[in-house]
């Protein structure tokens, strides 16, 4: 199992996403055991398990590994995750958190297909699904549990190296 970190992980995921931007999902939840956050990023042909030290800072530490995927057990999301090109003049109305603004955002997400971000332009990225404790990992098989344990151990090592007072 290869564990990727930070920018290397982002590049690999963006490259895989760019090959086929439809049918992706991004689900995140607090880890039930490690105190970190678990994320599942999945596309039509692959699935990744990510471990984040936090979701409360702009650049969290992130580790990830590819896992096996059973497409028959993965429910289809009503709105797939991805990048959607948006006119910069239209963006403020999509970010309005009123009921009408949320309606506009949902209409936009359901009618504009995800694309691979290329060159200059403005994009909206998402949607992300935030779930309750332990739900992102769902019911993991033995291989996925092993990946989760290894990612937790490596995240602890990474955080200890960066923050010497971390236990």
N, C-alpha and C positions, 0 to 999 in steps of 0.2 A: 504494500500500500504506500503510495506516494502522498506525502502531506505537502501542500503548497501554502505559502504565507503571503499575506498582503498583496503587493502589486503584481507578483507573479500569478497569484490566484485570480485576481481581477482580470489580468490579460487573458488567461486561459478561458475563463467563463465568458468574457466578452467575445472572444474568438469563436467559441462553440455556439453562443447565442447568435452571432452574426451570420453563421451558416444557415440557420433556420430560426428566425425570430418568433415564430408562432408556437403557441402551446406551452409556454414557460410559466412557472409559478415560483413564488418566493414566500415562504412561510417561516416565521420566527417566533420563538417563545423562550421564556426563562428555562434554563436547564433544571431538571428535577434533582440533580445530584451534585453538580459542580459549582454552582453559583455564577456561572457564565450564562451566555445565551446560545441556544441552538438554532440553526437555520437549515432548512431544506430548500435547495434550489434545484429545480428539475425542469428538463426540457422534454421534447418528444422522444429522445433516444438515450437520455442519461439523467443521473441524479447525483447531487453533491451534498455532503453533510458539512456544514460550516460551524465553527465555534468562534464566538465573538466575546471579547472580554467585557464589553458593555455596549449598550445602544445609546448611552447618554453623553457621548462626546463625538465630535465630528469625524475623527479618524481612529476608530477602534482597532485593536489588534484583531486580526482575523486569520484563522487557519482553516483549511478545508481539504477534503479528500473525496474522490469519486467513490460512489457506492453502487451496489447492484440496484436495479430498479425493476419492480414488478408493475408494469403499466396497468394490469387488470385491477390492482389494489389502489391505484392512485385516482381519486375522483377528479373529474374534469372541473376546473375552476370556471365560474361564470364569466370572469374577465381575466384574460391571461396577462401575466407580468410582461413588461417590456418597455421599450422606448417608443414614444409616439411623437412625431414631429408636430410642433405647434407654432402658430404665428405668434410672435412676441406680443402683439397688440391684444391677442385673445387670452393670453396666459392669466392676467389679473382676474378676469371674470371666472376662470376655472379654479382659482385659488381662494375664492370667496367662500367662507365657511358657513354661510347662511343656508337655509333649506333650498332656496332657488339655486345658489351656487353649487351645492352638492348635486342637484339635479342636472345642471349643465355639465359638471365633471363626469358624472356617470354616463350621460348621453355621449359625451366626447369619447370616453374610454371604450364604450360599446360599439361605436361606429368607426373609429380610426384604428386601423390595424397596426400592430407593433412592427417596427422597422429596425434595421441595424443602423446605429448612428454613424453617419459618414460626413466628414467635412464639417464646415461651420453650419450652424443652425441652432434652433431652439427645440428642446425636447422635454417632454414630461416622462419621468421614469416611475413605473409602478404598475398596478397596485401591489403593495406588500400586505401580507396577511399576518396580523399579530394575534397570537392565540394564548390561552392560559398555560400555566406551568406544565411543561413536558409534552405539549401537544404537537409541536413542530416535528419532533422525532417520531411521534405516533407509536405504534407497536412495532418495535424494531426486531429484525431477525438477528441471529447470532453474529453474522458478519457486521451488520450495522452497529450492534452493541460494542463490538470490538473496535470499530472505527471511532465511535463516540468516546470510549474509554481512552484510546490513544490520543485523540484530539484534546481531551481534558487534561491529560498529563502534559502534553506538549504546550498547551496554553499556560498551565501553571509555571512551567520552566521559562517560557517567554516573559511572562509578567514578572517573575522573580529576577530575571536578568535585567529588565528595564527599570524595575522598582525594587531596589535592594531591601526595603523594609517590608515587602509583601511576604506573608507567611505562606 
